[in-house]
Amino acid sequence: MTGNREKKDKRIKSKKNLTVIIILIICLITFAAGYVATTTGLDQKAVEAFRLWFGKGDHTVAPPEEEETQDPEEEEPGEEPGEEPGEEPGEEPLEEPEEEPGSDPGSNNGDPVIYVGQVLIIPAAEGGGQTAAQVIQSGTLSSSTKKIALTFDSGWLFEQTIPLLNVLDDYNVTATFFPRALWVKDNPDLAREIVKRGHTIGNHSLTHPHMKEMSAQQMRHEMQESTRIIQEITGVRPFLFRPPYGEYNQLLLEILAETGYPYSIMWTVDTLDWAAGTTMNIGGNQTYIDVDFIVNRALNNASDRGIILMHIGGAETVQALPRIIEGLRSKGYRLATVDEMLPPPGTGPLTHTVKSGETLFSIARRYGVSVQQIIEINNL
């Protein structure tokens, strides 16, 4: 019996020793795994757990389901507060590119196609007012007879005024004059004589500046003061405006409408009479500007509802004028004033002749109406 008890005790002791050895081996393996985890790229949460178990790092571990989130009000490093992500400091936000000239005018958003030379009716702007002056290069009213207008700008020179008016009287022609307002102030009797003889008087600005380079405030002063001077001296409130140098931008067109000028008058023919007595490069050729050149330029480029540009101060204008009038009449033209070829202000919709590179969108923006309004009124 004693021998059996001893054998049993030895087996129990062996089992206990084996258990201790197994526990030691497990501890060694666990320790080794923990060490590797803390020094390699395992998942961050697993690493933190191992570090906690082996006495390294903080003693808090995020719950497995919790995700790290950025404070919505916190800015990304390197961005200035208040800027949109990806926007460089000081950089203007990108605008939608405008259509390139020459692109298909009707290709945007399925809009109808329009073509160069097409005459579109422009509806009145919302609220009934015109938001921008219409740029006029030729008359817009249809007529059973061919019409053409003679126009005369005046800047500083005045000596040829009466001789020019006398030629117009001799041929029973009424024309359209665009004087600089300070010219009117310096020559009030001549300005009143123009009106007295039945001619239309417009406005050619106050000081003849490059108006595209002016601020809105400067433009308003130019228009308001020039209008006041012309009206006080002649008794006529002009509504036709010819921009100095033929220069204009959208801002000027808007201010013209704001100050009572629905039309910005350009021209179809520049006779270059202002350069008489000089040589110019015309079509690649050095050309002397004389009476013959002025007459031929006017007659060869005449068109129905056309507008011919001349100047009171042109050195050869008075001499060329009789031949121009006779030549135009021989071609079947009736000489008219510009306002005779346009709808009176505020009497109905305007018209616009489509030019190369224009789109329905650009035309609608010019007149302060929508593309859909233009489509509907023209049955496009």
C-alpha positions in Angstrom: 0.0 0.0 0.0 2.8 2.4 0.9 4.5 1.8 -2.5 1.3 2.6 -4.4 0.8 5.9 -2.4 4.3 7.0 -3.2 3.8 6.3 -6.9 0.5 8.3 -6.9 2.3 11.3 -5.2 5.0 11.3 -7.8 2.4 11.4 -10.6 0.6 14.3 -9.0 3.9 16.2 -8.5 4.9 15.5 -12.1 1.6 16.9 -13.3 2.0 20.0 -11.2 5.5 20.6 -12.5 4.2 20.1 -16.1 1.5 22.7 -15.5 4.0 25.2 -14.1 6.2 24.7 -17.2 3.3 25.1 -19.6 2.2 28.3 -17.8 5.8 29.6 -18.0 6.0 28.8 -21.7 2.6 30.6 -22.3 3.9 33.7 -20.4 7.1 33.8 -22.4 5.1 33.5 -25.7 2.7 36.2 -24.6 5.5 38.5 -23.5 7.3 38.0 -26.8 4.1 38.8 -28.8 3.5 41.9 -26.8 7.0 43.1 -27.4 6.8 42.6 -31.1 3.4 44.4 -31.2 4.8 47.4 -29.5 7.7 47.8 -31.9 5.9 47.0 -35.2 3.1 48.5 -37.3 0.1 46.7 -36.0 -3.3 48.3 -35.6 -3.0 51.3 -33.3 -5.7 50.1 -30.9 -4.1 46.7 -30.6 -0.7 48.3 -30.0 -2.2 50.5 -27.2 -3.8 47.4 -25.6 -0.5 45.5 -25.6 1.3 48.5 -24.2 -1.2 48.7 -21.4 -0.8 45.0 -20.6 3.0 45.4 -20.5 3.1 48.6 -18.6 3.8 51.0 -21.6 1.9 54.0 -22.8 -1.3 55.5 -21.4 -3.7 53.5 -19.3 -6.7 54.4 -21.5 -7.7 52.6 -24.7 -10.5 53.8 -27.0 -13.4 51.5 -27.3 -13.3 49.4 -30.5 -16.4 51.0 -32.0 -15.3 54.6 -31.4 -13.9 56.3 -34.5 -11.5 59.3 -34.3 -13.3 62.3 -35.9 -12.0 65.8 -36.7 -13.8 68.8 -35.1 -15.9 70.2 -37.9 -14.8 73.7 -37.0 -11.1 72.8 -37.0 -9.1 74.0 -40.0 -6.7 71.8 -41.9 -3.1 72.7 -41.1 -1.7 75.3 -43.5 -5.1 76.8 -44.5 -6.1 80.3 -43.5 -9.4 80.5 -41.5 -12.4 81.1 -43.6 -11.0 79.9 -46.9 -12.5 77.1 -48.9 -10.4 73.9 -49.0 -8.0 73.9 -51.8 -8.1 77.6 -52.4 -4.8 79.4 -52.3 -4.6 82.4 -49.9 -5.5 85.6 -51.8 -6.6 83.7 -54.9 -9.9 84.9 -56.5 -12.5 82.1 -56.8 -12.6 80.8 -60.4 -15.5 82.0 -62.5 -17.2 79.9 -65.1 -15.4 80.6 -68.4 -17.3 82.7 -71.0 -17.9 81.2 -74.4 -15.1 81.8 -76.9 -16.0 84.0 -79.8 -16.9 82.0 -82.8 -18.4 79.2 -80.9 -21.8 77.9 -82.0 -24.2 80.6 -80.6 -26.9 78.1 -79.9 -24.9 75.2 -78.5 -25.3 76.0 -74.8 -27.9 74.1 -72.8 -29.8 73.2 -75.9 -30.6 76.8 -76.8 -31.7 77.4 -80.4 -29.1 78.3 -83.0 -28.8 82.0 -83.9 -26.8 83.3 -86.9 -24.8 86.4 -87.8 -27.1 89.1 -89.2 -30.2 87.7 -87.6 -32.4 90.5 -86.1 -33.7 89.6 -82.7 -36.5 91.4 -80.8 -35.3 92.3 -77.3 -38.1 92.3 -74.7 -38.3 95.0 -72.1 -36.2 94.2 -69.0 -38.0 93.0 -65.9 -39.7 95.9 -64.2 -40.2 97.7 -67.6 -36.9 99.5 -67.6 -34.0 99.2 -69.9 -30.9 98.1 -68.0 -28.3 98.8 -70.7 -28.0 101.1 -73.7 -28.4 99.4 -77.1 -25.3 99.6 -79.2 -26.4 100.9 -82.7 -24.2 100.4 -85.7 -27.1 100.9 -88.2 -30.8 101.8 -88.0 -33.2 99.1 -86.9 -36.6 100.3 -88.3 -37.6 98.8 -91.6 -38.7 101.2 -94.4 -39.9 101.0 -97.9 -37.1 103.3 -99.0 -33.4 103.1 -98.4 -32.3 105.5 -95.7 -28.8 106.6 -94.6 -27.7 109.1 -91.9 -25.0 111.7 -92.0 -23.5 112.3 -88.5 -21.0 115.0 -87.4 -19.0 114.9 -84.2 -17.5 118.0 -82.6 -14.6 118.1 -80.2 -12.7 121.4 -80.1 -12.7 122.9 -83.6 -15.7 125.0 -84.6 -14.7 127.3 -87.6 -16.4 125.0 -90.2 -19.8 124.8 -88.4 -21.7 127.5 -90.3 -20.3 126.6 -93.7 -21.3 122.9 -93.0 -24.8 123.9 -91.9 -25.1 126.0 -95.1 -24.3 123.0 -97.3 -26.9 120.9 -95.5 -29.4 123.7 -96.0 -28.6 124.0 -99.7 -29.5 120.3 -100.1 -32.4 120.3 -97.7 -30.7 117.7 -95.6 -31.1 117.2 -91.8 -28.3 115.4 -90.0 -27.3 114.3 -86.5 -24.7 116.1 -84.5 -22.8 114.8 -81.5 -21.1 117.7 -79.8 -18.8 117.5 -76.8 -20.7 119.3 -74.0 -17.9 121.7 -73.3 -17.8 122.5 -77.0 -21.5 123.5 -76.6 -20.6 125.6 -73.5 -17.7 127.3 -75.4 -19.9 127.8 -78.6 -23.4 128.3 -77.4 -24.6 130.2 -80.4 -23.4 127.5 -82.8 -25.0 124.8 -80.7 -28.3 126.7 -80.8 -28.0 127.2 -84.5 -27.7 123.5 -85.1 -31.0 122.9 -83.3 -32.6 125.9 -84.9 -31.9 124.5 -88.4 -33.8 121.3 -87.6 -30.9 118.9 -86.9 -30.9 116.3 -84.2 -28.4 116.9 -81.4 -26.9 114.1 -79.3 -24.2 113.9 -76.7 -20.5 113.2 -77.2 -19.6 113.3 -73.5 -18.3 116.2 -71.4 -14.5 116.0 -71.8 -14.0 113.4 -74.6 -12.2 110.9 -72.3 -11.4 107.2 -72.7 -14.6 106.2 -70.8 -13.7 102.5 -70.5 -10.9 103.5 -68.1 -13.3 105.5 -65.8 -15.0 104.5 -62.6 -18.8 104.3 -62.4 -18.8 107.5 -60.4 -16.7 109.3 -63.1 -19.0 108.0 -65.9 -22.1 109.2 -64.1 -20.6 112.7 -63.6 -19.6 112.8 -67.3 -23.1 111.9 -68.4 -25.0 114.0 -65.9 -23.0 117.2 -66.4 -22.9 116.9 -70.2 -26.6 116.4 -70.4 -27.3 119.4 -68.1 -25.1 121.7 -70.2 -26.6 120.6 -73.6 -30.1 120.9 -72.3 -29.6 124.3 -70.6 -28.0 125.8 -73.7 -30.0 124.3 -76.5 -33.3 123.5 -74.8 -33.1 119.9 -76.0 -32.6 117.0 -73.8 -30.5 114.5 -75.8 -31.1 110.7 -75.7 -28.5 109.6 -78.3 -24.9 109.1 -77.2 -21.8 108.6 -79.2 -18.9 107.3 -77.1 -15.6 109.1 -77.6 -13.2 107.0 -79.8 -16.1 104.5 -80.2 -15.0 102.9 -76.9 -17.5 101.4 -74.5 -17.9 98.6 -72.0 -20.8 97.0 -70.2 -20.6 99.4 -67.3 -20.9 102.4 -69.6 -23.9 100.9 -71.3 -25.6 100.3 -68.0 -24.9 103.9 -66.8 -26.1 105.3 -70.2 -29.4 103.6 -69.6 -29.5 104.8 -66.0 -28.9 108.4 -67.1 -31.5 108.4 -69.9 -29.6 107.2 -73.0 -31.2 104.1 -74.5 -28.9 104.1 -77.5 -25.1 104.2 -77.9 -24.5 105.3 -81.5 -21.6 103.8 -83.5 -21.3 103.9 -87.3 -21.2 101.8 -90.5 -18.8 104.1 -92.3 -15.9 106.1 -90.9 -14.9 108.6 -93.7 -11.6 109.3 -91.9 -12.3 113.0 -92.6 -10.6 113.8 -89.3 -7.3 112.7 -90.9 -7.6 114.9 -94.0 -4.3 116.2 -95.2 -2.3 113.3 -93.8 -1.2 109.9 -95.0 -2.5 106.7 -93.4 -2.0 103.0 -93.8 -5.3 101.9 -95.4 -5.5 98.2 -96.2 -1.7 97.9 -96.2 -1.2 100.8 -98.5 0.0 104.3 -97.6 -2.9 106.5 -98.6 -3.3 110.3 -98.7 -6.6 111.4 -97.1 -8.1 114.1 -99.4 -11.5 115.1 -100.7 -11.7 112.3 -103.2 -10.8 109.7 -100.6 -13.5 110.9 -98.2 -16.2 111.0 -100.9 -15.3 107.5 -102.3 -15.1 106.0 -98.8 -18.6 107.2 -98.0 -20.2 106.2 -101.3 -18.5 102.8 -101.7 -19.4 101.7 -98.2 -23.0 103.1 -98.1 -25.7 100.7 -97.0 -29.4 100.8 -96.1 -30.0 102.2 -92.6 -26.2 103.0 -92.5 -24.6 105.7 -90.4 -21.8 107.8 -91.8 -19.3 109.3 -89.4 -17.8 112.8 -90.1 -16.6 115.7 -88.1 -17.3 119.4 -87.9 -13.5 120.0 -87.6 -12.6 118.0 -90.7 -10.4 120.0 -92.9 -12.0 118.7 -96.1 -15.4 117.8 -94.8 -17.3 120.8 -96.1 -15.7 120.4 -99.6 -16.6 116.7 -99.7 -20.1 117.0 -98.4 -21.9 118.1 -101.6 -20.5 115.2 -103.6 -21.4 112.8 -100.8 -25.0 114.0 -100.7 -25.4 113.9 -104.5 -23.8 110.5 -104.7 -26.0 109.0 -102.1 -29.1 110.3 -103.7 -28.1 109.0 -107.0 -27.9 105.6 -105.4 -31.5 105.8 -104.2 -30.9 106.8 -100.6 -33.0 109.2 -98.6 -30.9 111.2 -96.1 -32.3 110.9 -92.6 -31.4 111.5 -89.0 -30.3 108.6 -86.8 -33.4 108.9 -84.5 -35.6 108.5 -87.6 -34.2 105.0 -88.1 -34.7 103.9 -84.4 -37.8 103.3 -82.3 -38.5 106.3 -80.0 -37.3 105.7 -76.4 -39.7 103.6 -74.3 -42.2 102.8 -77.1 -41.6 99.1 -77.3 -39.1 96.3 -77.5 -35.7 96.9 -79.0 -34.0 94.9 -81.7 -30.5 93.5 -81.9 -28.6 92.3 -85.0 -26.5 89.3 -84.1 -22.8 89.8 -84.6 -20.0 87.2 -84.9 -19.2 85.5 -81.7 -22.4 86.5 -79.9 -24.6 84.0 -78.1 -28.1 84.1 -76.7 -26.5 84.3 -73.2 -24.3 87.3 -74.1 -27.1 89.1 -75.8 -29.5 88.5 -72.8 -26.9 89.7 -70.4 -26.3 92.9 -72.4 -30.0 93.9 -72.2 -30.7 92.6 -68.7 -33.3 90.0 -69.8 -33.3 86.2 -69.7 -32.4 83.8 -72.6 -35.9 82.3 -72.3 -37.5 85.7 -72.8 -35.6 86.2 -76.1 -36.5 82.7 -77.2 -40.2 83.2 -76.5 -40.6 86.6 -78.1 -38.7 85.5 -81.3 -40.4 82.1 -81.5 -36.9 80.5 -81.7 
